[in-house]
Amino acid sequence: MKKNKWVAGILIAAVLLCLGIGIGFFVFGSKSSHEEENNRQGIQLDKDSVDIEGETAAAPQQISIKFPGYPDITIKKDSSAIPIVLTNPEGNPCYFQFSVSLDGGEAIYNSQWVEPGKAIQGFSLDTALEPGDYEMKISISTRSLEDQSPMNGGSVKTMLHVTE
């Protein structure tokens, strides 16, 4: 009888040992393979991050700013008027200020602040441009309607074609 209890005890201990080794391999083996995979992909996961349990604080309301797109513009070489409508779309939570430059150079036009739902109907250059194609970059700075604090800005590129 004592022999059967002793054999049963050893058998239970062996099963528990195997189960413990299997669980340890699964937990630690899979963790290191995830770490190796993350390192190959160039990301490092924060070891101190934890799972979120229960209710979390509500995320702040997402504020989105709409930025307009602009088609290519064509003008004659003797024209100094740039017929572009610089728009701050209605519903934006901010003022826009536009700065326009050609081919990465200095600004050829800088606006004042523009309210949402309003636009600047073109502008004039000091001198006419030579015939050719110019990359026109429209940089947009923003300020909150509520407290005039800076918000995310943006830039849009289009082409200006000057013809004979």
Secondary structure as the mmCIF struct_conf table of DSSP 4:
data_model
#
loop_
_struct_conf.conf_type_id
_struct_conf.id
_struct_conf.beg_label_comp_id
_struct_conf.beg_label_asym_id
_struct_conf.beg_label_seq_id
_struct_conf.end_label_comp_id
_struct_conf.end_label_asym_id
_struct_conf.end_label_seq_id
HELX_RH_AL_P HELX_RH_AL_P1 LYS A 2 GLY A 24
HELX_RH_PI_P HELX_RH_PI_P1 PHE A 25 GLY A 29
HELX_RH_AL_P HELX_RH_AL_P2 SER A 30 GLN A 41
TURN_TY1_P TURN_TY1_P1 GLY A 42 GLY A 42
TURN_TY1_P TURN_TY1_P2 LYS A 47 ASP A 48
BEND BEND1 GLY A 54 GLY A 54
HELX_LH_PP_P HELX_LH_PP_P1 ALA A 57 GLN A 62
STRN STRN1 ILE A 73 LYS A 76
TURN_TY1_P TURN_TY1_P3 LYS A 77 ASP A 78
STRN STRN2 ALA A 81 ASN A 88
TURN_TY1_P TURN_TY1_P4 GLU A 90 GLY A 91
BEND BEND2 PRO A 93 PRO A 93
STRN STRN3 CYS A 94 LEU A 102
TURN_TY1_P TURN_TY1_P5 ASP A 103 GLY A 104
BEND BEND3 GLU A 106 GLU A 106
STRN STRN4 ALA A 107 VAL A 114
TURN_TY1_P TURN_TY1_P6 PRO A 116 GLY A 117
STRN STRN5 LYS A 118 SER A 124
BEND BEND4 ASP A 126 THR A 127
HELX_LH_PP_P HELX_LH_PP_P2 ALA A 128 GLU A 130
BEND BEND5 PRO A 131 PRO A 131
STRN STRN6 GLY A 132 SER A 144
TURN_TY1_P TURN_TY1_P7 LEU A 145 ASP A 147
STRN STRN7 PRO A 150 PRO A 150
STRN STRN8 GLY A 154 THR A 163
#
